[in-house]
Amino acid sequence: SDKTFQMVWNWAPFDVGKFSDDLVLEGVDWESLTAEVQELIRVEFVSYWMARGVEYSQAVWEHKFTGAVKYQVGRGVQRLQVTQQGVQG
């Protein structure tokens, strides 16, 4: 759907299988990340965009999330786990 909406806390890609396939094309293996790391990346993305209050379609949100995942994985997912535990990196 082309309907736009602001980011919501429980947002997720509509079709996780397709999303995972799209990430493989970007050189990221989403399935290899633990559920904890996947959720940390999702929560960081959602909280970032909720604070901005902008509206996009589901397709655009998913495109942005793909970029965010690629960025986070490129920076190193271990950093995410450490950061969430309150340890300064």
PyRosetta script that sets phi, psi and omega in degrees:
from pyrosetta import init, pose_from_sequence

init()
pose = pose_from_sequence("SDKTFQMVWNWAPFDVGKFSDDLVLEGVDWESLTAEVQELIRVEFVSYWMARGVEYSQAVWEHKFTGAVKYQVGRGVQRLQVTQQGVQG")
pose.set_psi(1, 147.3)
pose.set_omega(1, 179.5)
pose.set_phi(2, -88.5)
pose.set_psi(2, -1.3)
pose.set_omega(2, -176.9)
pose.set_phi(3, -60.4)
pose.set_psi(3, 132.2)
pose.set_omega(3, 179.5)
pose.set_phi(4, -96.3)
pose.set_psi(4, 154.0)
pose.set_omega(4, -179.7)
pose.set_phi(5, -157.9)
pose.set_psi(5, 156.8)
pose.set_omega(5, 174.8)
pose.set_phi(6, -76.5)
pose.set_psi(6, 154.2)
pose.set_omega(6, 178.1)
pose.set_phi(7, -59.5)
pose.set_psi(7, 139.9)
pose.set_omega(7, 177.7)
pose.set_phi(8, -123.9)
pose.set_psi(8, 155.5)
pose.set_omega(8, -171.0)
pose.set_phi(9, -58.4)
pose.set_psi(9, -36.3)
pose.set_omega(9, -176.1)
pose.set_phi(10, -94.4)
pose.set_psi(10, 16.9)
pose.set_omega(10, -179.0)
pose.set_phi(11, -59.6)
pose.set_psi(11, 144.9)
pose.set_omega(11, 174.4)
pose.set_phi(12, -156.0)
pose.set_psi(12, 160.4)
pose.set_omega(12, 174.1)
pose.set_phi(13, -57.4)
pose.set_psi(13, 143.4)
pose.set_omega(13, -176.1)
pose.set_phi(14, -65.5)
pose.set_psi(14, -45.4)
pose.set_omega(14, -177.5)
pose.set_phi(15, -124.0)
pose.set_psi(15, 99.4)
pose.set_omega(15, -174.2)
pose.set_phi(16, -62.9)
pose.set_psi(16, -34.7)
pose.set_omega(16, 177.9)
pose.set_phi(17, -62.0)
pose.set_psi(17, -47.1)
pose.set_omega(17, 178.3)
pose.set_phi(18, -65.7)
pose.set_psi(18, -41.7)
pose.set_omega(18, 178.9)
pose.set_phi(19, -58.9)
pose.set_psi(19, -45.1)
pose.set_omega(19, 178.7)
pose.set_phi(20, -61.6)
pose.set_psi(20, -42.2)
pose.set_omega(20, 177.9)
pose.set_phi(21, -62.9)
pose.set_psi(21, -41.5)
pose.set_omega(21, 178.8)
pose.set_phi(22, -62.6)
pose.set_psi(22, -38.3)
pose.set_omega(22, 179.3)
pose.set_phi(23, -67.1)
pose.set_psi(23, -35.7)
pose.set_omega(23, 177.6)
pose.set_phi(24, -58.3)
pose.set_psi(24, -38.6)
pose.set_omega(24, 177.6)
pose.set_phi(25, -63.6)
pose.set_psi(25, -24.4)
pose.set_omega(25, 178.2)
pose.set_phi(26, -92.2)
pose.set_psi(26, 3.2)
pose.set_omega(26, 177.9)
pose.set_phi(27, 84.9)
pose.set_psi(27, 18.6)
pose.set_omega(27, -179.1)
pose.set_phi(28, -119.7)
pose.set_psi(28, 128.6)
pose.set_omega(28, 177.5)
pose.set_phi(29, -97.6)
pose.set_psi(29, 90.3)
pose.set_omega(29, -177.7)
pose.set_phi(30, -58.5)
pose.set_psi(30, -39.4)
pose.set_omega(30, -176.8)
pose.set_phi(31, -65.7)
pose.set_psi(31, -22.5)
pose.set_omega(31, -179.4)
pose.set_phi(32, -79.3)
pose.set_psi(32, -14.3)
pose.set_omega(32, 178.8)
pose.set_phi(33, -80.5)
pose.set_psi(33, 144.8)
pose.set_omega(33, 177.2)
pose.set_phi(34, -67.7)
pose.set_psi(34, 159.0)
pose.set_omega(34, 176.9)
pose.set_phi(35, -57.9)
pose.set_psi(35, -36.3)
pose.set_omega(35, 179.7)
pose.set_phi(36, -63.1)
pose.set_psi(36, -46.7)
pose.set_omega(36, -179.3)
pose.set_phi(37, -67.0)
pose.set_psi(37, -41.5)
pose.set_omega(37, 176.6)
pose.set_phi(38, -56.4)
pose.set_psi(38, -44.0)
pose.set_omega(38, -178.5)
pose.set_phi(39, -69.6)
pose.set_psi(39, -38.6)
pose.set_omega(39, 177.4)
pose.set_phi(40, -61.3)
pose.set_psi(40, -42.4)
pose.set_omega(40, 178.7)
pose.set_phi(41, -64.9)
pose.set_psi(41, -43.2)
pose.set_omega(41, 179.9)
pose.set_phi(42, -62.1)
pose.set_psi(42, -46.1)
pose.set_omega(42, -177.4)
pose.set_phi(43, -64.4)
pose.set_psi(43, -40.6)
pose.set_omega(43, 178.7)
pose.set_phi(44, -63.1)
pose.set_psi(44, -42.5)
pose.set_omega(44, 178.5)
pose.set_phi(45, -62.8)
pose.set_psi(45, -49.7)
pose.set_omega(45, -177.6)
pose.set_phi(46, -62.0)
pose.set_psi(46, -46.4)
pose.set_omega(46, -177.5)
pose.set_phi(47, -65.4)
pose.set_psi(47, -38.7)
pose.set_omega(47, 177.3)
pose.set_phi(48, -57.9)
pose.set_psi(48, -49.4)
pose.set_omega(48, -175.3)
pose.set_phi(49, -79.5)
pose.set_psi(49, -28.4)
pose.set_omega(49, 175.4)
pose.set_phi(50, -61.6)
pose.set_psi(50, -38.4)
pose.set_omega(50, -178.1)
pose.set_phi(51, -66.2)
pose.set_psi(51, -24.0)
pose.set_omega(51, -177.3)
pose.set_phi(52, -88.8)
pose.set_psi(52, -23.0)
pose.set_omega(52, 174.1)
pose.set_phi(53, 66.3)
pose.set_psi(53, 23.9)
pose.set_omega(53, 178.6)
pose.set_phi(54, -90.0)
pose.set_psi(54, 163.2)
pose.set_omega(54, -179.6)
pose.set_phi(55, -117.0)
pose.set_psi(55, 133.7)
pose.set_omega(55, 173.5)
pose.set_phi(56, -140.2)
pose.set_psi(56, 166.5)
pose.set_omega(56, 174.1)
pose.set_phi(57, -78.1)
pose.set_psi(57, 165.0)
pose.set_omega(57, 177.5)
pose.set_phi(58, -56.6)
pose.set_psi(58, -41.6)
pose.set_omega(58, -179.0)
pose.set_phi(59, -61.7)
pose.set_psi(59, -41.3)
pose.set_omega(59, 179.8)
pose.set_phi(60, -70.1)
pose.set_psi(60, -41.2)
pose.set_omega(60, 176.6)
pose.set_phi(61, -57.9)
pose.set_psi(61, -43.5)
pose.set_omega(61, -178.9)
pose.set_phi(62, -65.7)
pose.set_psi(62, -38.5)
pose.set_omega(62, 177.1)
pose.set_phi(63, -62.3)
pose.set_psi(63, -43.8)
pose.set_omega(63, 178.4)
pose.set_phi(64, -64.9)
pose.set_psi(64, -39.0)
pose.set_omega(64, -179.6)
pose.set_phi(65, -66.2)
pose.set_psi(65, -38.7)
pose.set_omega(65, 176.3)
pose.set_phi(66, -56.9)
pose.set_psi(66, -46.3)
pose.set_omega(66, 178.3)
pose.set_phi(67, -63.1)
pose.set_psi(67, -39.4)
pose.set_omega(67, -179.7)
pose.set_phi(68, -65.8)
pose.set_psi(68, -41.9)
pose.set_omega(68, 178.9)
pose.set_phi(69, -63.1)
pose.set_psi(69, -46.4)
pose.set_omega(69, -179.7)
pose.set_phi(70, -58.2)
pose.set_psi(70, -43.5)
pose.set_omega(70, 179.5)
pose.set_phi(71, -63.2)
pose.set_psi(71, -48.8)
pose.set_omega(71, -177.9)
pose.set_phi(72, -63.5)
pose.set_psi(72, -43.3)
pose.set_omega(72, 179.9)
pose.set_phi(73, -65.9)
pose.set_psi(73, -38.0)
pose.set_omega(73, 177.5)
pose.set_phi(74, -62.3)
pose.set_psi(74, -33.6)
pose.set_omega(74, 178.9)
pose.set_phi(75, -78.0)
pose.set_psi(75, -21.0)
pose.set_omega(75, 179.9)
pose.set_phi(76, 107.7)
pose.set_psi(76, 117.0)
pose.set_omega(76, -175.6)
pose.set_phi(77, -72.6)
pose.set_psi(77, -21.2)
pose.set_omega(77, 178.3)
pose.set_phi(78, -61.5)
pose.set_psi(78, -36.2)
pose.set_omega(78, 178.4)
pose.set_phi(79, -58.6)
pose.set_psi(79, -39.8)
pose.set_omega(79, 179.2)
pose.set_phi(80, -60.8)
pose.set_psi(80, -45.8)
pose.set_omega(80, -178.1)
pose.set_phi(81, -64.1)
pose.set_psi(81, -42.0)
pose.set_omega(81, 179.7)
pose.set_phi(82, -65.0)
pose.set_psi(82, -45.0)
pose.set_omega(82, -178.6)
pose.set_phi(83, -60.1)
pose.set_psi(83, -42.3)
pose.set_omega(83, -178.3)
pose.set_phi(84, -65.7)
pose.set_psi(84, -24.6)
pose.set_omega(84, 179.1)
pose.set_phi(85, -86.1)
pose.set_psi(85, 0.9)
pose.set_omega(85, 175.9)
pose.set_phi(86, 84.9)
pose.set_psi(86, 10.4)
pose.set_omega(86, 177.7)
pose.set_phi(87, -89.7)
pose.set_psi(87, 129.7)
pose.set_omega(87, 180.0)
pose.set_phi(88, -74.9)
pose.set_psi(88, 132.4)
pose.set_omega(88, -175.2)
pose.set_phi(89, -97.4)
pose.dump_pdb("model.pdb")
